[in-house]
Amino acid sequence: MTSEVVSTRCDAQFKEVARLLAEHRISGLPVVNDEEKVVGVISETDLLYHQVRQEPRYGHRRFHLPKLTRSARVTADKAHATTAEHLMTRPAVITAPDQYVTEAAQTMEQHDVERLPVVDAKDHLVGIVTRGNLLQVFLRPDDEIRRDVINQVTQGIDCPRYAVDVTVDDGVVTLKGHLDGRSDAALAARIAGRVDGVVVVTDQLTYRPDDSRPPGPTTGPAGHV
């Protein structure tokens, strides 16, 4: 995440919001209350509703905002908004500092947003994550990814480091080794799939056939085959 966050208050005027976006060269910013808790998010699109509501001149047909639907009413309200409180989208889609990058990416996709304010346990703003931030993790060197996979997998399933052989090639992780049970193998693949920068996990682990515990899901957020 980016720790130095540009934010604004609910009573900020339209032009103040536009100035912040332009000066800091950002496409959106969180709106916080007096307790520094995130109450909404404003994007460039929210400001552009003002432009599309303007009536064209010189005989061109007037642009009419759609009506009736809830989404259309929200759009119409933003087109006439003069403060951040009425410009912002609420409630804000947020994330936590300890959330996996893959989970943050899924949240963005599910809610069709380009940024996630990061809040602490008291809902105070501590940072912001953008799609650009998330893409940076895929630039991690393979040796860093391998080190993290080994540490997290061996700690997660409580096994010696030599029990799991990990290779990484352009973010593609291959797991080999022999574990005590099927559930351990499934868990190891899930853990590896959550490591920052992992593109896909190829699970070639073997295990003792007498493991009676049911296997967990075999596909983590990054997926594995």
N, C-alpha and C positions, 0 to 999 in steps of 0.2 A: 504493500500500500504506500501511498504518498502521505507522509505525516503532516506536512505543512499544507493545511487545507484552506482554500478560499471559501468562505461561507458568508451568508447574509442573514439579516433579521426579517421577521415577518412584516415589519412596518417600512422596510426599504422601498423607496420609490422605483418606478419602472426604469427611469434613466440611470439610477444608481446601479441597478442589477445589470443593465446593458453595459455600463462602464466597467464593472468588475469582469464581465466575460471578455470584453475587448482588451482590457489592460493586461490581464493574466493569460490571454490566449487560451481560454478553456471553453468547452462547449456546454458546461453545466456546473451547478454548485448546490450544496445543501443549504437548507433554510433551518436555522436553529432558534430556539426560544431563549429566554433570559437565563435558563439553567444549562445552556449549551447542549440541550437535547435536540436531536434531529426531528423536525416535524414535517418536512417535505423536501422536494428536490425541484429545482428549476433547470430546464434545458433551453438551448437556443430555439428549439421548436416552439416552446411556450411563448417566447417573445415574438416569434414570427406570425403568430395568430393575429397580432395587431396589424401586420402588413396585409394579410389576405382579406381582412374585413373591410379595407378601404374601398370606397366606391370608385371604379375606374372612370376616367373621363373620356371625352371625345367620342361619345356614342357607343362605347363598348358596353356589353351586357354586364350588369351589376353581379358581383359574386354573392351568392346566398349561402350562408352556413346552413347545414342540415338541421332539421328540427326533430322533436319528439324523443329520440333516443337519449339515454343518460349520457353517453359519450358525446353526443352533439351538444347537449346542454353545457357540459363541462368545457367543451371547445368554445362555445359562445361566451361563457363567463370569462375565459382567459383572454378572449379577443377584446374585452372591454376592461380588463384588469389594469389597475394603476399601482398596485403594491405587490410585494413578493408573496404576501399571504394569499392573494387571489390568483397569482401567476403559477404558483407551485403545484406539483402533483403530490397528492397525499393519499394514504400514508406512504412514507418513503420505504422503498425496498432496501433493507440494510443487511450488513453482515458483521461478523465478529472477528477480532484479530486472530483467533486460533482456528478459524474455519479453513478447511483445505481449499487450495486454489481451484481444484477441479469442481468442488461444490459451489464455489463462488461463480465459476463460469456457468454452471448449470442454472444457478439462480438468475443470472443475467439473461440467459436464453429463455427460461420459462416466463419471465416477466417482461421480456423485450426491452431491457434497459441497457444503457451504455456505461453506467457508473453505479457503484455501491458505496454509500457512506459506511464507514467502519465505526462501530460504537463499542464502548466497554460494558462491563457488567451493570453499570448504572445508566446506560443509554446515553452517555456523553460522547460527543464526536471526538474521535482520536485519529481519523485518517480517512482516505477515500481510495477506492480501487476502481480503475477504469479497464476497459477492454485492452488497452495498450499495455497496462501493467501486467495483466494476465498472460498476454502473449510473450512477455519478456522471459517467463519461466522456461519456455521452450528453447531459449538460447543458452541454457545452462550446459556446461561441458559434460560429456559422458562420464568422466571420472568422478565429478561431483555427484551426479545422479547415482552412480554405482555405490559410492560411499554411503549416501543416505539410504538407499534401498537395503544395503547390508545391515546398517545399524537399526533401522526401523523394523525390518522383518525379523531379525534374530531377537530383538527385544520383545516384539509383539507376540511371537510364538514361544519365547523362552527356550531357545536352542543355541548351541554353540555356533560361532561364526562359520566354522568349517562345514557345518551341516548343509548350508545352502550356497551353491555356486552361482554368482551373479555376473552376467556380462551385459554390457550396454553398447549399442551401436546406433548412433543418431537418434537417441531417445527410446529405442526399442529395447526393452529389458527381457532377458531370457533367464529363467530360474531353473536350476538343475539341482539334484540332490535327493536324498532318501530321508523321509521324515517318519515320525512315529504313527501318524494317522492321516486319514483323508481330510479331516476337518482342519488339521494344521496346514496341509498343503493349500486348501482353499483359502484359509485366512492369510497365508503368506502372499498369495497372488493378489488378494484384495488390498493388503497393506502396500505392496509394491505399486499398485495402480494409483495410489493416492499421493505418491511422492511427486513433488514439483518437477516438471520437465519430462515426466514419463509420457511417451506417446501411446505405447501399447505394451502389454505384458504377454510374453509367450511362456506358458506354464508347462515345463517338462519335468516337474517334480514327481517322484514316486513315493509310495507310502506303504506301510504294513497293512495287509488286507483284513486284519482282525479289529480294526477301529470301528466301534459300533456307534460312535457319535454321528448324528446326521450332518452332512456337509452344509456349509453356509453358501450364500450366493457366490458364484465363481467369477463374476464380472465386476470389477471396481469401476469408479468413475472414468478412469482412463481406458478401461476395457482390457481384456486379455484373451488370448486364444490358446 
